Amino acid sequence: MTLRTLLLLSIFSFFFFGCKNESKAIVDTSKEDTPFPYKLPETKPNIHLSKALERNYDNYMGATPQDNELYSQFRYTELKGFDYNNHDGTISRRDPSKVIYHEGKYYVWYTYRNTKTPPIGLQNANKATDVIPSSDWDLAEIWYATSEDGFTWKEEGVAVPRPPKPNVGWRSVTTTDILEWQGKWYLYYQGFMEVSGKRGDDCPVAVSYADSPNGPWTPHNKIVIPNGDEGAWDQYSIHDPYPLVYKGKIYLYYKSDFNGRSNNIRMQGLAIADNPLGPFEKHPLNPIINSGHETTMFPFKKGIAALVIRDGNEHYTIQYAEDGFNFDIAAISSYLPIAAGPFIPDAFTNTNDGRGITWGISHFTNVTTWDTNHAVLARFDCDLSQDIDAPEMKRNHTYLKPEFYYKMGLNSEQKKRINKATESLKSQ
Ligand code: AAL
């Protein structure tokens, strides 16, 4: 036998016997070889399962959406008590905070714009003036409203006005969220120091504090969550600051948009602090959610749950991280509330058994046309709570009329392409 034959033989036997051993290894003989049962097992059965079925038991809190505590559909109600100037685009309310309950009333804070014209659009930012807004959230203030029942609201007026130039937020203060910490209240918000749209939607986060949710609010007048260093994903924008109390600290989630205009990517990060005025330390694994737009989180069981909406591979999912930063998809739903600010009774209690949420305030943007662009606040209800069992919130079919779908019609370019494809078939 030549050396060459010997070598070939050993390569052959390595592959033949090696592979045989390997295929032996993946057939788990401890599992039964029976068909998947007609009655859906509540827990993972000890039989051979496809990847999809393995996932159905490993990744979700129930084997069906109805049994999954982090699955819900959403119901929406128009709010009473807010005037929008006949929806002419001069008044906008958007990006609500979490809802809190204090001394017999619910409270919500939000971006309030009241300008003499509707926004002229981010693409026209160079034409914006001291009184003409570029975006729907340009030249805005933070206002608040209270309610006895969560449906009818009384607008109380401004909480945080725009500070004088050159303070952080002089151009616009927007997209706020609330924290209660050791008997004081903190509003975090985006502090714009240039017209939104000039380069991008660039801003850091500022904070004001008060002894009561009714104010008066004292501006800290310093950037509390700075943009990342040059070249970092969050170098230009820190949006949607969203504080919770978790593991004895302030866990402030946020979103940044990056990658440059027209290919804007949105993901979410986390910054942690022992003191509400900072310093906040950004999590080394940021971004910790690969999708989403506005941030919405709540304590759930031992961890943190998140509504992930609108952008990214995992948009319109509900996610869960048992440690507050390693998030997995826990449910896929539809018509999730946009920019949701839920009522979270245990948002600041440092709970390690988060009870979940059943309602909150969200927004609808561009409610009329771009010419009169503005947003409205709305109420959403759901069952993402350990404490209620509302099967009607967990039905996974929403019946929508054909008109709803036809509104998402083809544009003329798309029609041209389709007709061209048909023509080319005909000419073959
Ligand atoms: C929102 C939020 C932030 C952005 C803009 C206003 O929905 O993500 O607040 O800056 O859009």
Residues whose N, C-alpha, C, O or C-beta is under 5 A from the ligand:
A	BS01	AAL	W137 T175 D201 H239 D240 H293 E294
